[in-house]
Amino acid sequence: MAYEISSKARKIVPYEPVTGRVKVRLDANESFLPMHPDIKRDVISQIRKVALHRYPDPKAEKCCKAFASHYGVDPALVTAGNGSDELIGLILGGFFAKGERILITEPDFSMYEFYANLAELEVVRFQKKGDFKIETAELIAFAQQEKVRGLIFSNPCNPTSQGIRKLPMRMIVSGLPDTLVILDEAYMDFWNQSMINEVAEYDNLILLRTMSKAMGSAGIRLGFAVSNKKLTKVLRGLKAPYNVSSLTQAAALGVFKHPEISKDAVLEIMAGRGFLSGALMKLEMEWKGSPFAFRMIPESRTNFVTICFEDEDKHKEIFEALKKKGILIRCFPAFLRITVGSSEENAKFLDELRALHR
Ligand SMILES: *Cc1c(COP(=O)(O)O)cnc(C)c1O
């Protein structure tokens, strides 16, 4: 007899980001802006005060308060996590029982399925159409018909860049009263259709935010869940007591001290997106009818743009060719996703993409 690894563990497909040195990194939707020196100074001064021989504050109270006042929500409704990734895992593992049905829209953030598998949930998929927009009534009807216990999706969506407005979002949450809706607003700092000030009105809504994208702090590893008191109590009970390190908590205080810098950063990233999508739109016209014909998904609400070439092979070909040139983007079977970079990075990406066509 020998120890045998469970079939569940064997089935797990690891999420393996490309690591190592790359000249131009446009693959992970991080902010291209290095931390502002004023923020860095405050981060360091906060970290200096940390008593590292003690456990961190289990409630991450100061940092939840800073988050809450930044977004104008009640701190009693906020739970901090080691990245929103941890919170996704805790929610799917803790709020649902093995075999319960969870609805995932496709395409969407791949970690939802990862954690759903880990929790041994039954995944039900709602396939988005060609323009990647979600028809609200269709989604609601599908969720009801499939009798799902949960729905998890990102808005605006990674990887499609598309957004659902508040009005239809309210219809989704109130139209599925028996379903726990996990609404991942990782990119909502780039748009203005957040439900964050409405969570207390719903019995069945958990909203997620992260410091990793617009807030330019992916290395800190900090995410937040916002939900009504009852759900918050359960979620706080699910997490490990010391899930957010003292260093992370301290660093976040430094970041939240400078809302005006974060706001400017968002504007700068959105200006970069304007440049990148404008240039891609032009290429889309120029390359019509050629083997490089593609279409850009218009109206990105995020810090990335998504483009669709003819097929999976073409996406791989372009991805690999750019990688050889030191430019990393994200390759999916049905499209390519390009994170907005600095002006130089965006220009470099466009130059190398144009060079492939020649
Ligand atoms: C990047 C991303 C996250 C991960 O956030 P972390 O806080 O860094 O774990 C969650 N959801 C979506 C949709 C993302 O794109």
The ligand as an ORCA input file, in Angstrom:
! r2SCAN-3c Opt
* xyz 0 1
  C      -6.709     40.559    -11.169
  C      -8.053     40.055    -10.799
  C      -8.319     39.597     -9.519
  C      -7.215     39.278     -8.548
  O      -7.028     40.191     -7.628
  P      -5.976     39.989     -6.452
  O      -6.548     40.927     -5.452
  O      -4.659     40.415     -7.003
  O      -5.985     38.579     -5.986
  C      -9.619     39.229     -9.188
  N     -10.586     39.286    -10.112
  C     -10.355     39.689    -11.372
  C     -11.456     39.700    -12.350
  C      -9.078     40.067    -11.750
  O      -8.831     40.411    -13.014
*
